Amino acid sequence: MPEQLDVTDSVLDQVDLNTFRSVMGSLPTGVSVVTSVTADGEPRGLTCSAVCSVSASPPLLLVCVKQPSATLEAIHQSSVFAVNFLSADMTALARTFASSVPERFSDVAWRPGERTGAPLLGSTVALAECILTSSHLAGDHQVLIGRLVHGEASATRRPLAYWRTQFSDVQPQGLAG
Ligand SMILES: Cc1cc2nc3c(=O)[nH]c(=O)nc-3n(C[C@H](O)[C@H](O)[C@H](O)COP(=O)(O)O)c2cc1C
């Protein structure tokens, strides 16, 4: 059984926000839009790079969402969310879902997910419909664990990547060796 390390502020080295951002920003990520639906049936979504595979059996993934967030509120109301893995040509959409625009879905093609009702965007690299299984407070974010109940992946589309505050395309290097 793993043990929780008991650390207090006095034994922690203080690292400033810029250092944290430049260190973590050095890790290239994919870019997703995490979506959900409010109790009134309104779509919500935000751009999210903190997405990670957790378990294969059962199939679990995690997303980290900052508090407060309208999308986070909707996820807790509906207990479902979808992760839409953006394609390389979806930079504008990534910016819209990271902006303060209230009507983020008005110019976007989407449909309610078959299993969850969470919004699924068109032309993505992959999508994952999830049931929320647990949430954990971690600093100013919540770590949300979801169980995959429906997934689709494109065999041809290429992903949008994010590295050191810039969006980019991924260039495959071909087969190794
Ligand atoms: C490339 C990129 C990645 C982001 N990743 C995350 C993330 O992992 N978690 C998060 O909470 N916000 C992330 N954001 C910021 C949110 O998209 C942004 O704060 C959004 O406006 C929050 O929407 P909401 O509060 O209305 O739900 C990211 C933004 C960008 C541009």
The ligand as an ORCA input file, in Angstrom:
! r2SCAN-3c Opt
* xyz 0 1
  C      -2.922     24.655    -24.863
  C      -3.769     24.901    -23.615
  C      -3.843     23.911    -22.645
  C      -4.626     24.108    -21.487
  N      -4.703     23.097    -20.564
  C      -5.487     23.235    -19.480
  C      -5.614     22.167    -18.551
  O      -5.005     21.104    -18.690
  N      -6.457     22.352    -17.489
  C      -7.139     23.527    -17.294
  O      -7.883     23.631    -16.317
  N      -7.018     24.573    -18.145
  C      -6.226     24.447    -19.237
  N      -6.110     25.478    -20.129
  C      -6.813     26.743    -19.844
  C      -8.326     26.667    -20.092
  O      -8.611     26.184    -21.398
  C      -8.985     28.063    -19.935
  O      -8.666     28.565    -18.663
  C     -10.497     28.039    -20.122
  O     -10.944     29.371    -20.336
  C     -11.265     27.474    -18.935
  O     -12.633     27.407    -19.260
  P     -13.822     27.331    -18.163
  O     -13.286     27.873    -16.891
  O     -14.937     28.153    -18.730
  O     -14.258     25.901    -18.055
  C      -5.340     25.315    -21.295
  C      -5.261     26.324    -22.282
  C      -4.485     26.122    -23.422
  C      -4.412     27.199    -24.481
*
